[in-house]
Amino acid sequence: MDDKAEQLTELLAAHLEAGFTELVRVHAGAVHAFLYRVSGSFAEADDLGQDTFLRAYTALQGYSAARRRELRPRAWLMTIAANVWRNHVRTRKRRPVTAGLPVEETMDVWPDHSPGPEERAATTEERSRLVTALSALPEHHRIPVVLHHVIGMSYSEVAEVQGCAVGTAKAQVSRGLAGLRRLLESEPTALKEVTR
C-alpha cells in the first residue's frame, strides 16, 4: 500500500467522517469514470456513483478501526462500484425502463456549449464509437477493460475487484481488448447492429 492510501486508511480508522470525505475526494473521479464507461451514460454514472458511496459509507460504519486501517481503498471502492453496476443490470433486465429520454438526449433543450475534460480529450465521433463498442462488450470483458485501461488499476487490483486469479483478470482484459478491436475495425453500421 502506498503512503497516500495508508494515510487515508489511518484517517478512516481515526475519524470516520473526515476519512470518508477524503475517500470521496480522492476516488470519486475514478468511480465515476468507471461507471460512465460501463454504462455509457453520465446520468446513470452519477446515480450509481452516489449509490456506491452510500454503500461504502454504510459498510464503513460497521467496520472496526482495525478493519478500516487494513482496507485497500481503491480496489475496495471499485469492487463496490462493480457490484452496484451488476445489480443495476440485473434489475434493469427484470424491470423494463419506463422513463422518458435519457438526459444526454435532451441536451439540446438546455445547451451547455462549454466542453468538459473528457470532450477535450477526444473527438466526439471517436469517443462515441469507443463508448458504443465498449457497451457492446459482454460484462465479464467490459468491466476488466475499464478497470485496467480507463481507471489504471493493476492486474492484481482488477483480480481483487473481479474476485478471480490474476491470470484470469489478464485474460479477461486481453479478450476484452480483442473484442473492442474487432468491433472498432468493423463497419460503423455493424456496431449499431451489435448494440440493438
CNS distance restraints for C-alpha pairs under 8 A (distance, minus, plus):
assign (resid   1 and name CA) (resid   5 and name CA) 6.23 0.50 0.50
assign (resid   1 and name CA) (resid   6 and name CA) 6.36 0.50 0.50
assign (resid   1 and name CA) (resid  72 and name CA) 7.25 0.50 0.50
assign (resid   2 and name CA) (resid   6 and name CA) 6.19 0.50 0.50
assign (resid   3 and name CA) (resid   7 and name CA) 6.08 0.50 0.50
assign (resid   4 and name CA) (resid   8 and name CA) 6.18 0.50 0.50
assign (resid   5 and name CA) (resid   9 and name CA) 6.20 0.50 0.50
assign (resid   5 and name CA) (resid  72 and name CA) 7.26 0.50 0.50
assign (resid   5 and name CA) (resid  73 and name CA) 6.89 0.50 0.50
assign (resid   6 and name CA) (resid  10 and name CA) 6.11 0.50 0.50
assign (resid   6 and name CA) (resid  69 and name CA) 7.68 0.50 0.50
assign (resid   7 and name CA) (resid  11 and name CA) 6.18 0.50 0.50
assign (resid   8 and name CA) (resid  12 and name CA) 6.17 0.50 0.50
assign (resid   8 and name CA) (resid  19 and name CA) 6.42 0.50 0.50
assign (resid   8 and name CA) (resid  22 and name CA) 7.13 0.50 0.50
assign (resid   8 and name CA) (resid  23 and name CA) 6.95 0.50 0.50
assign (resid   9 and name CA) (resid  13 and name CA) 6.08 0.50 0.50
assign (resid   9 and name CA) (resid  19 and name CA) 7.43 0.50 0.50
assign (resid   9 and name CA) (resid  68 and name CA) 6.06 0.50 0.50
assign (resid   9 and name CA) (resid  69 and name CA) 4.69 0.50 0.50
assign (resid   9 and name CA) (resid  70 and name CA) 7.11 0.50 0.50
assign (resid   9 and name CA) (resid  71 and name CA) 6.59 0.50 0.50
assign (resid   9 and name CA) (resid  73 and name CA) 7.47 0.50 0.50
assign (resid  10 and name CA) (resid  14 and name CA) 6.15 0.50 0.50
assign (resid  10 and name CA) (resid  68 and name CA) 7.77 0.50 0.50
assign (resid  10 and name CA) (resid  69 and name CA) 5.56 0.50 0.50
assign (resid  11 and name CA) (resid  15 and name CA) 5.66 0.50 0.50
assign (resid  11 and name CA) (resid  16 and name CA) 7.16 0.50 0.50
assign (resid  11 and name CA) (resid  18 and name CA) 7.03 0.50 0.50
assign (resid  11 and name CA) (resid  19 and name CA) 4.85 0.50 0.50
assign (resid  12 and name CA) (resid  16 and name CA) 4.78 0.50 0.50
assign (resid  12 and name CA) (resid  17 and name CA) 7.61 0.50 0.50
assign (resid  12 and name CA) (resid  18 and name CA) 7.17 0.50 0.50
assign (resid  12 and name CA) (resid  19 and name CA) 4.10 0.50 0.50
assign (resid  12 and name CA) (resid  20 and name CA) 6.44 0.50 0.50
assign (resid  12 and name CA) (resid  65 and name CA) 7.54 0.50 0.50
assign (resid  12 and name CA) (resid  68 and name CA) 6.14 0.50 0.50
assign (resid  12 and name CA) (resid  69 and name CA) 6.97 0.50 0.50
assign (resid  13 and name CA) (resid  19 and name CA) 7.65 0.50 0.50
assign (resid  13 and name CA) (resid  64 and name CA) 7.67 0.50 0.50
assign (resid  13 and name CA) (resid  65 and name CA) 4.32 0.50 0.50
assign (resid  13 and name CA) (resid  66 and name CA) 6.74 0.50 0.50
assign (resid  13 and name CA) (resid  67 and name CA) 7.94 0.50 0.50
assign (resid  13 and name CA) (resid  68 and name CA) 5.31 0.50 0.50
assign (resid  13 and name CA) (resid  69 and name CA) 5.47 0.50 0.50
assign (resid  14 and name CA) (resid  19 and name CA) 7.89 0.50 0.50
assign (resid  14 and name CA) (resid  65 and name CA) 6.91 0.50 0.50
assign (resid  15 and name CA) (resid  19 and name CA) 5.82 0.50 0.50
assign (resid  16 and name CA) (resid  20 and name CA) 5.83 0.50 0.50
assign (resid  16 and name CA) (resid  60 and name CA) 7.71 0.50 0.50
assign (resid  16 and name CA) (resid  61 and name CA) 7.66 0.50 0.50
assign (resid  17 and name CA) (resid  21 and name CA) 6.29 0.50 0.50
assign (resid  18 and name CA) (resid  22 and name CA) 6.32 0.50 0.50
assign (resid  19 and name CA) (resid  23 and name CA) 6.06 0.50 0.50
assign (resid  20 and name CA) (resid  24 and name CA) 6.19 0.50 0.50
assign (resid  20 and name CA) (resid  57 and name CA) 7.10 0.50 0.50
assign (resid  21 and name CA) (resid  25 and name CA) 6.22 0.50 0.50
assign (resid  22 and name CA) (resid  26 and name CA) 6.05 0.50 0.50
assign (resid  23 and name CA) (resid  27 and name CA) 5.98 0.50 0.50
assign (resid  23 and name CA) (resid  28 and name CA) 7.81 0.50 0.50
assign (resid  23 and name CA) (resid  73 and name CA) 7.65 0.50 0.50
assign (resid  24 and name CA) (resid  28 and name CA) 5.08 0.50 0.50
assign (resid  24 and name CA) (resid  53 and name CA) 7.50 0.50 0.50
assign (resid  27 and name CA) (resid  31 and name CA) 6.24 0.50 0.50
assign (resid  27 and name CA) (resid  74 and name CA) 6.91 0.50 0.50
assign (resid  28 and name CA) (resid  32 and name CA) 6.05 0.50 0.50
assign (resid  28 and name CA) (resid  49 and name CA) 7.74 0.50 0.50
assign (resid  29 and name CA) (resid  33 and name CA) 6.04 0.50 0.50
assign (resid  30 and name CA) (resid  34 and name CA) 6.07 0.50 0.50
assign (resid  30 and name CA) (resid 151 and name CA) 5.90 0.50 0.50
assign (resid  31 and name CA) (resid  35 and name CA) 6.21 0.50 0.50
assign (resid  31 and name CA) (resid  49 and name CA) 6.47 0.50 0.50
assign (resid  31 and name CA) (resid  77 and name CA) 7.45 0.50 0.50
assign (resid  31 and name CA) (resid  78 and name CA) 6.60 0.50 0.50
assign (resid  31 and name CA) (resid  81 and name CA) 6.80 0.50 0.50
assign (resid  32 and name CA) (resid  36 and name CA) 5.93 0.50 0.50
assign (resid  32 and name CA) (resid  45 and name CA) 5.79 0.50 0.50
assign (resid  32 and name CA) (resid  46 and name CA) 6.74 0.50 0.50
assign (resid  32 and name CA) (resid  49 and name CA) 5.87 0.50 0.50
assign (resid  33 and name CA) (resid  37 and name CA) 6.11 0.50 0.50
assign (resid  33 and name CA) (resid  45 and name CA) 7.81 0.50 0.50
assign (resid  33 and name CA) (resid 150 and name CA) 7.47 0.50 0.50
assign (resid  33 and name CA) (resid 151 and name CA) 7.14 0.50 0.50
assign (resid  34 and name CA) (resid  38 and name CA) 6.31 0.50 0.50
assign (resid  34 and name CA) (resid 146 and name CA) 6.20 0.50 0.50
assign (resid  34 and name CA) (resid 147 and name CA) 6.67 0.50 0.50
assign (resid  34 and name CA) (resid 150 and name CA) 7.13 0.50 0.50
assign (resid  34 and name CA) (resid 151 and name CA) 6.51 0.50 0.50
assign (resid  35 and name CA) (resid  39 and name CA) 5.90 0.50 0.50
assign (resid  35 and name CA) (resid  40 and name CA) 7.95 0.50 0.50
assign (resid  35 and name CA) (resid  44 and name CA) 7.74 0.50 0.50
assign (resid  35 and name CA) (resid  45 and name CA) 4.86 0.50 0.50
assign (resid  35 and name CA) (resid  48 and name CA) 7.07 0.50 0.50
assign (resid  35 and name CA) (resid  49 and name CA) 7.04 0.50 0.50
assign (resid  35 and name CA) (resid  81 and name CA) 7.18 0.50 0.50
assign (resid  35 and name CA) (resid  82 and name CA) 7.97 0.50 0.50
assign (resid  35 and name CA) (resid  85 and name CA) 7.27 0.50 0.50
assign (resid  36 and name CA) (resid  40 and name CA) 5.22 0.50 0.50
assign (resid  36 and name CA) (resid  41 and name CA) 5.62 0.50 0.50
assign (resid  36 and name CA) (resid  42 and name CA) 5.73 0.50 0.50
assign (resid  36 and name CA) (resid  44 and name CA) 7.29 0.50 0.50
assign (resid  36 and name CA) (resid  45 and name CA) 4.80 0.50 0.50
assign (resid  37 and name CA) (resid  41 and name CA) 7.85 0.50 0.50
assign (resid  37 and name CA) (resid 131 and name CA) 6.86 0.50 0.50
assign (resid  37 and name CA) (resid 134 and name CA) 7.40 0.50 0.50
assign (resid  37 and name CA) (resid 135 and name CA) 7.93 0.50 0.50
assign (resid  37 and name CA) (resid 146 and name CA) 6.62 0.50 0.50
assign (resid  38 and name CA) (resid  85 and name CA) 7.99 0.50 0.50
assign (resid  38 and name CA) (resid 134 and name CA) 7.31 0.50 0.50
assign (resid  38 and name CA) (resid 135 and name CA) 6.62 0.50 0.50
assign (resid  38 and name CA) (resid 142 and name CA) 6.58 0.50 0.50
assign (resid  38 and name CA) (resid 143 and name CA) 6.51 0.50 0.50
assign (resid  38 and name CA) (resid 146 and name CA) 7.16 0.50 0.50
assign (resid  39 and name CA) (resid  44 and name CA) 6.77 0.50 0.50
assign (resid  39 and name CA) (resid  45 and name CA) 6.79 0.50 0.50
assign (resid  39 and name CA) (resid  85 and name CA) 7.99 0.50 0.50
assign (resid  39 and name CA) (resid 135 and name CA) 7.03 0.50 0.50
assign (resid  40 and name CA) (resid 131 and name CA) 6.14 0.50 0.50
assign (resid  40 and name CA) (resid 132 and name CA) 7.65 0.50 0.50
assign (resid  40 and name CA) (resid 135 and name CA) 6.65 0.50 0.50
assign (resid  41 and name CA) (resid  45 and name CA) 6.09 0.50 0.50
assign (resid  41 and name CA) (resid 104 and name CA) 7.42 0.50 0.50
assign (resid  42 and name CA) (resid  46 and name CA) 6.12 0.50 0.50
assign (resid  42 and name CA) (resid 104 and name CA) 7.53 0.50 0.50
assign (resid  43 and name CA) (resid  47 and name CA) 6.35 0.50 0.50
assign (resid  43 and name CA) (resid 102 and name CA) 7.62 0.50 0.50
assign (resid  43 and name CA) (resid 103 and name CA) 6.52 0.50 0.50
assign (resid  43 and name CA) (resid 104 and name CA) 7.77 0.50 0.50
assign (resid  44 and name CA) (resid  48 and name CA) 5.89 0.50 0.50
assign (resid  45 and name CA) (resid  49 and name CA) 5.74 0.50 0.50
assign (resid  46 and name CA) (resid  50 and name CA) 6.30 0.50 0.50
assign (resid  47 and name CA) (resid  51 and name CA) 6.37 0.50 0.50
assign (resid  48 and name CA) (resid  52 and name CA) 6.05 0.50 0.50
assign (resid  48 and name CA) (resid  81 and name CA) 7.53 0.50 0.50
assign (resid  48 and name CA) (resid  84 and name CA) 6.72 0.50 0.50
assign (resid  48 and name CA) (resid  85 and name CA) 7.05 0.50 0.50
assign (resid  49 and name CA) (resid  53 and name CA) 6.33 0.50 0.50
assign (resid  49 and name CA) (resid  81 and name CA) 7.14 0.50 0.50
assign (resid  50 and name CA) (resid  54 and name CA) 6.08 0.50 0.50
assign (resid  51 and name CA) (resid  55 and name CA) 6.11 0.50 0.50
assign (resid  51 and name CA) (resid  84 and name CA) 7.28 0.50 0.50
assign (resid  52 and name CA) (resid  56 and name CA) 6.14 0.50 0.50
assign (resid  52 and name CA) (resid  77 and name CA) 7.50 0.50 0.50
assign (resid  52 and name CA) (resid  80 and name CA) 6.05 0.50 0.50
assign (resid  52 and name CA) (resid  81 and name CA) 5.35 0.50 0.50
assign (resid  52 and name CA) (resid  84 and name CA) 6.42 0.50 0.50
assign (resid  53 and name CA) (resid  57 and name CA) 6.03 0.50 0.50
assign (resid  53 and name CA) (resid  77 and name CA) 7.97 0.50 0.50
assign (resid  54 and name CA) (resid  58 and name CA) 6.16 0.50 0.50
assign (resid  55 and name CA) (resid  59 and name CA) 6.09 0.50 0.50
assign (resid  55 and name CA) (resid  80 and name CA) 7.55 0.50 0.50
assign (resid  56 and name CA) (resid  60 and name CA) 6.09 0.50 0.50
assign (resid  56 and name CA) (resid  77 and name CA) 7.07 0.50 0.50
assign (resid  56 and name CA) (resid  80 and name CA) 7.20 0.50 0.50
assign (resid  57 and name CA) (resid  61 and name CA) 6.25 0.50 0.50
assign (resid  58 and name CA) (resid  62 and name CA) 6.95 0.50 0.50
assign (resid  59 and name CA) (resid  63 and name CA) 6.57 0.50 0.50
assign (resid  60 and name CA) (resid  68 and name CA) 7.03 0.50 0.50
assign (resid  63 and name CA) (resid  67 and name CA) 5.84 0.50 0.50
assign (resid  63 and name CA) (resid  68 and name CA) 6.24 0.50 0.50
assign (resid  64 and name CA) (resid  68 and name CA) 6.33 0.50 0.50
assign (resid  65 and name CA) (resid  69 and name CA) 6.16 0.50 0.50
assign (resid  66 and name CA) (resid  70 and name CA) 6.45 0.50 0.50
assign (resid  67 and name CA) (resid  71 and name CA) 6.61 0.50 0.50
assign (resid  71 and name CA) (resid  76 and name CA) 7.03 0.50 0.50
assign (resid  72 and name CA) (resid  76 and name CA) 5.87 0.50 0.50
assign (resid  73 and name CA) (resid  77 and name CA) 5.99 0.50 0.50
assign (resid  74 and name CA) (resid  78 and name CA) 6.12 0.50 0.50
assign (resid  75 and name CA) (resid  79 and name CA) 6.06 0.50 0.50
assign (resid  75 and name CA) (resid 157 and name CA) 5.79 0.50 0.50
assign (resid  75 and name CA) (resid 158 and name CA) 7.62 0.50 0.50
assign (resid  75 and name CA) (resid 160 and name CA) 6.82 0.50 0.50
assign (resid  75 and name CA) (resid 161 and name CA) 6.03 0.50 0.50
assign (resid  76 and name CA) (resid  80 and name CA) 6.44 0.50 0.50
assign (resid  76 and name CA) (resid 161 and name CA) 7.20 0.50 0.50
assign (resid  77 and name CA) (resid  81 and name CA) 6.12 0.50 0.50
assign (resid  78 and name CA) (resid  82 and name CA) 5.93 0.50 0.50
assign (resid  78 and name CA) (resid 161 and name CA) 6.36 0.50 0.50
assign (resid  79 and name CA) (resid  83 and name CA) 6.18 0.50 0.50
assign (resid  79 and name CA) (resid 160 and name CA) 7.72 0.50 0.50
assign (resid  79 and name CA) (resid 161 and name CA) 4.51 0.50 0.50
assign (resid  79 and name CA) (resid 162 and name CA) 7.21 0.50 0.50
assign (resid  80 and name CA) (resid  84 and name CA) 6.08 0.50 0.50
assign (resid  81 and name CA) (resid  85 and name CA) 6.15 0.50 0.50
assign (resid  82 and name CA) (resid  86 and name CA) 6.16 0.50 0.50
assign (resid  82 and name CA) (resid 143 and name CA) 7.40 0.50 0.50
assign (resid  82 and name CA) (resid 161 and name CA) 7.53 0.50 0.50
assign (resid  83 and name CA) (resid  87 and name CA) 6.06 0.50 0.50
assign (resid  84 and name CA) (resid  88 and name CA) 6.12 0.50 0.50
assign (resid  85 and name CA) (resid  89 and name CA) 6.23 0.50 0.50
assign (resid  86 and name CA) (resid  90 and name CA) 6.24 0.50 0.50
assign (resid  87 and name CA) (resid  91 and name CA) 6.10 0.50 0.50
assign (resid  88 and name CA) (resid  92 and name CA) 6.01 0.50 0.50
assign (resid  89 and name CA) (resid  93 and name CA) 6.21 0.50 0.50
assign (resid  90 and name CA) (resid  94 and name CA) 6.46 0.50 0.50
assign (resid  91 and name CA) (resid  95 and name CA) 6.08 0.50 0.50
assign (resid  92 and name CA) (resid  96 and name CA) 6.18 0.50 0.50
assign (resid  92 and name CA) (resid  97 and name CA) 6.89 0.50 0.50
assign (resid 101 and name CA) (resid 105 and name CA) 6.21 0.50 0.50
assign (resid 101 and name CA) (resid 106 and name CA) 6.96 0.50 0.50
assign (resid 102 and name CA) (resid 106 and name CA) 6.96 0.50 0.50
assign (resid 103 and name CA) (resid 107 and name CA) 6.59 0.50 0.50
assign (resid 106 and name CA) (resid 110 and name CA) 7.47 0.50 0.50
assign (resid 107 and name CA) (resid 111 and name CA) 5.59 0.50 0.50
assign (resid 107 and name CA) (resid 112 and name CA) 7.60 0.50 0.50
assign (resid 115 and name CA) (resid 119 and name CA) 5.63 0.50 0.50
assign (resid 115 and name CA) (resid 120 and name CA) 6.39 0.50 0.50
assign (resid 116 and name CA) (resid 120 and name CA) 6.44 0.50 0.50
assign (resid 117 and name CA) (resid 121 and name CA) 6.43 0.50 0.50
assign (resid 118 and name CA) (resid 122 and name CA) 7.01 0.50 0.50
assign (resid 119 and name CA) (resid 123 and name CA) 6.79 0.50 0.50
assign (resid 119 and name CA) (resid 124 and name CA) 6.67 0.50 0.50
assign (resid 122 and name CA) (resid 126 and name CA) 6.74 0.50 0.50
assign (resid 122 and name CA) (resid 127 and name CA) 6.03 0.50 0.50
assign (resid 123 and name CA) (resid 127 and name CA) 6.03 0.50 0.50
assign (resid 124 and name CA) (resid 128 and name CA) 5.90 0.50 0.50
assign (resid 125 and name CA) (resid 129 and name CA) 6.21 0.50 0.50
assign (resid 126 and name CA) (resid 130 and name CA) 6.21 0.50 0.50
assign (resid 127 and name CA) (resid 131 and name CA) 6.11 0.50 0.50
assign (resid 128 and name CA) (resid 132 and name CA) 6.03 0.50 0.50
assign (resid 129 and name CA) (resid 133 and name CA) 6.07 0.50 0.50
assign (resid 129 and name CA) (resid 184 and name CA) 7.31 0.50 0.50
assign (resid 129 and name CA) (resid 188 and name CA) 7.85 0.50 0.50
assign (resid 130 and name CA) (resid 134 and name CA) 5.94 0.50 0.50
assign (resid 130 and name CA) (resid 184 and name CA) 7.36 0.50 0.50
assign (resid 131 and name CA) (resid 135 and name CA) 6.03 0.50 0.50
assign (resid 132 and name CA) (resid 136 and name CA) 6.33 0.50 0.50
assign (resid 132 and name CA) (resid 191 and name CA) 7.05 0.50 0.50
assign (resid 132 and name CA) (resid 192 and name CA) 7.97 0.50 0.50
assign (resid 132 and name CA) (resid 195 and name CA) 7.46 0.50 0.50
assign (resid 133 and name CA) (resid 137 and name CA) 6.71 0.50 0.50
assign (resid 133 and name CA) (resid 180 and name CA) 6.07 0.50 0.50
assign (resid 133 and name CA) (resid 183 and name CA) 5.88 0.50 0.50
assign (resid 133 and name CA) (resid 184 and name CA) 6.58 0.50 0.50
assign (resid 133 and name CA) (resid 191 and name CA) 6.58 0.50 0.50
assign (resid 134 and name CA) (resid 142 and name CA) 6.39 0.50 0.50
assign (resid 134 and name CA) (resid 180 and name CA) 6.60 0.50 0.50
assign (resid 135 and name CA) (resid 142 and name CA) 7.50 0.50 0.50
assign (resid 135 and name CA) (resid 195 and name CA) 7.35 0.50 0.50
assign (resid 136 and name CA) (resid 191 and name CA) 7.74 0.50 0.50
assign (resid 136 and name CA) (resid 194 and name CA) 6.42 0.50 0.50
assign (resid 136 and name CA) (resid 195 and name CA) 5.50 0.50 0.50
assign (resid 137 and name CA) (resid 141 and name CA) 6.33 0.50 0.50
assign (resid 137 and name CA) (resid 142 and name CA) 5.54 0.50 0.50
assign (resid 137 and name CA) (resid 176 and name CA) 7.01 0.50 0.50
assign (resid 137 and name CA) (resid 179 and name CA) 6.89 0.50 0.50
assign (resid 137 and name CA) (resid 180 and name CA) 7.21 0.50 0.50
assign (resid 138 and name CA) (resid 142 and name CA) 6.02 0.50 0.50
assign (resid 139 and name CA) (resid 143 and name CA) 5.94 0.50 0.50
assign (resid 140 and name CA) (resid 144 and name CA) 7.06 0.50 0.50
assign (resid 140 and name CA) (resid 172 and name CA) 7.02 0.50 0.50
assign (resid 141 and name CA) (resid 145 and name CA) 6.27 0.50 0.50
assign (resid 141 and name CA) (resid 172 and name CA) 5.37 0.50 0.50
assign (resid 141 and name CA) (resid 173 and name CA) 6.27 0.50 0.50
assign (resid 141 and name CA) (resid 175 and name CA) 6.75 0.50 0.50
assign (resid 141 and name CA) (resid 176 and name CA) 4.59 0.50 0.50
assign (resid 142 and name CA) (resid 146 and name CA) 6.17 0.50 0.50
assign (resid 142 and name CA) (resid 176 and name CA) 6.25 0.50 0.50
assign (resid 143 and name CA) (resid 147 and name CA) 6.10 0.50 0.50
assign (resid 144 and name CA) (resid 148 and name CA) 6.03 0.50 0.50
assign (resid 144 and name CA) (resid 158 and name CA) 6.25 0.50 0.50
assign (resid 144 and name CA) (resid 162 and name CA) 7.64 0.50 0.50
assign (resid 144 and name CA) (resid 169 and name CA) 6.84 0.50 0.50
assign (resid 144 and name CA) (resid 172 and name CA) 6.37 0.50 0.50
assign (resid 144 and name CA) (resid 173 and name CA) 5.43 0.50 0.50
assign (resid 144 and name CA) (resid 176 and name CA) 7.73 0.50 0.50
assign (resid 145 and name CA) (resid 149 and name CA) 5.68 0.50 0.50
assign (resid 145 and name CA) (resid 150 and name CA) 7.40 0.50 0.50
assign (resid 145 and name CA) (resid 172 and name CA) 7.60 0.50 0.50
assign (resid 145 and name CA) (resid 173 and name CA) 4.95 0.50 0.50
assign (resid 145 and name CA) (resid 176 and name CA) 6.10 0.50 0.50
assign (resid 145 and name CA) (resid 177 and name CA) 6.91 0.50 0.50
assign (resid 146 and name CA) (resid 150 and name CA) 4.88 0.50 0.50
assign (resid 146 and name CA) (resid 151 and name CA) 6.34 0.50 0.50
assign (resid 147 and name CA) (resid 151 and name CA) 4.96 0.50 0.50
assign (resid 147 and name CA) (resid 152 and name CA) 6.32 0.50 0.50
assign (resid 147 and name CA) (resid 153 and name CA) 5.71 0.50 0.50
assign (resid 147 and name CA) (resid 158 and name CA) 6.35 0.50 0.50
assign (resid 148 and name CA) (resid 152 and name CA) 4.83 0.50 0.50
assign (resid 148 and name CA) (resid 153 and name CA) 4.72 0.50 0.50
assign (resid 148 and name CA) (resid 154 and name CA) 6.25 0.50 0.50
assign (resid 148 and name CA) (resid 155 and name CA) 6.89 0.50 0.50
assign (resid 148 and name CA) (resid 158 and name CA) 6.69 0.50 0.50
assign (resid 148 and name CA) (resid 173 and name CA) 7.43 0.50 0.50
assign (resid 149 and name CA) (resid 153 and name CA) 7.45 0.50 0.50
assign (resid 153 and name CA) (resid 157 and name CA) 5.82 0.50 0.50
assign (resid 153 and name CA) (resid 158 and name CA) 6.27 0.50 0.50
assign (resid 154 and name CA) (resid 158 and name CA) 6.23 0.50 0.50
assign (resid 155 and name CA) (resid 159 and name CA) 6.03 0.50 0.50
assign (resid 155 and name CA) (resid 166 and name CA) 6.00 0.50 0.50
assign (resid 155 and name CA) (resid 169 and name CA) 6.25 0.50 0.50
assign (resid 155 and name CA) (resid 170 and name CA) 6.28 0.50 0.50
assign (resid 156 and name CA) (resid 160 and name CA) 6.21 0.50 0.50
assign (resid 156 and name CA) (resid 166 and name CA) 5.42 0.50 0.50
assign (resid 156 and name CA) (resid 169 and name CA) 7.79 0.50 0.50
assign (resid 157 and name CA) (resid 161 and name CA) 6.26 0.50 0.50
assign (resid 158 and name CA) (resid 162 and name CA) 6.04 0.50 0.50
assign (resid 158 and name CA) (resid 166 and name CA) 7.69 0.50 0.50
assign (resid 158 and name CA) (resid 169 and name CA) 6.23 0.50 0.50
assign (resid 159 and name CA) (resid 163 and name CA) 5.70 0.50 0.50
assign (resid 159 and name CA) (resid 164 and name CA) 5.04 0.50 0.50
assign (resid 159 and name CA) (resid 165 and name CA) 5.66 0.50 0.50
assign (resid 159 and name CA) (resid 166 and name CA) 5.13 0.50 0.50
assign (resid 159 and name CA) (resid 168 and name CA) 7.40 0.50 0.50
assign (resid 159 and name CA) (resid 169 and name CA) 5.16 0.50 0.50
assign (resid 160 and name CA) (resid 164 and name CA) 6.60 0.50 0.50
assign (resid 160 and name CA) (resid 165 and name CA) 7.94 0.50 0.50
assign (resid 162 and name CA) (resid 169 and name CA) 7.48 0.50 0.50
assign (resid 164 and name CA) (resid 168 and name CA) 6.29 0.50 0.50
assign (resid 164 and name CA) (resid 169 and name CA) 6.71 0.50 0.50
assign (resid 165 and name CA) (resid 169 and name CA) 6.40 0.50 0.50
assign (resid 166 and name CA) (resid 170 and name CA) 6.25 0.50 0.50
assign (resid 167 and name CA) (resid 171 and name CA) 6.21 0.50 0.50
assign (resid 168 and name CA) (resid 172 and name CA) 6.12 0.50 0.50
assign (resid 169 and name CA) (resid 173 and name CA) 6.23 0.50 0.50
assign (resid 170 and name CA) (resid 174 and name CA) 6.07 0.50 0.50
assign (resid 171 and name CA) (resid 175 and name CA) 5.99 0.50 0.50
assign (resid 172 and name CA) (resid 176 and name CA) 5.96 0.50 0.50
assign (resid 173 and name CA) (resid 177 and name CA) 6.13 0.50 0.50
assign (resid 174 and name CA) (resid 178 and name CA) 6.23 0.50 0.50
assign (resid 175 and name CA) (resid 179 and name CA) 6.12 0.50 0.50
assign (resid 176 and name CA) (resid 180 and name CA) 6.16 0.50 0.50
assign (resid 177 and name CA) (resid 181 and name CA) 6.14 0.50 0.50
assign (resid 178 and name CA) (resid 182 and name CA) 6.28 0.50 0.50
assign (resid 179 and name CA) (resid 183 and name CA) 6.22 0.50 0.50
assign (resid 180 and name CA) (resid 184 and name CA) 6.01 0.50 0.50
assign (resid 181 and name CA) (resid 185 and name CA) 5.93 0.50 0.50
assign (resid 182 and name CA) (resid 186 and name CA) 6.21 0.50 0.50
assign (resid 183 and name CA) (resid 190 and name CA) 7.75 0.50 0.50
assign (resid 183 and name CA) (resid 191 and name CA) 6.40 0.50 0.50
assign (resid 184 and name CA) (resid 188 and name CA) 7.69 0.50 0.50
assign (resid 184 and name CA) (resid 191 and name CA) 7.78 0.50 0.50
assign (resid 186 and name CA) (resid 190 and name CA) 6.28 0.50 0.50
assign (resid 186 and name CA) (resid 191 and name CA) 7.35 0.50 0.50
assign (resid 187 and name CA) (resid 191 and name CA) 6.97 0.50 0.50
assign (resid 188 and name CA) (resid 192 and name CA) 6.81 0.50 0.50
assign (resid 189 and name CA) (resid 193 and name CA) 6.43 0.50 0.50
assign (resid 190 and name CA) (resid 194 and name CA) 6.19 0.50 0.50
assign (resid 191 and name CA) (resid 195 and name CA) 6.38 0.50 0.50
assign (resid 192 and name CA) (resid 196 and name CA) 6.49 0.50 0.50
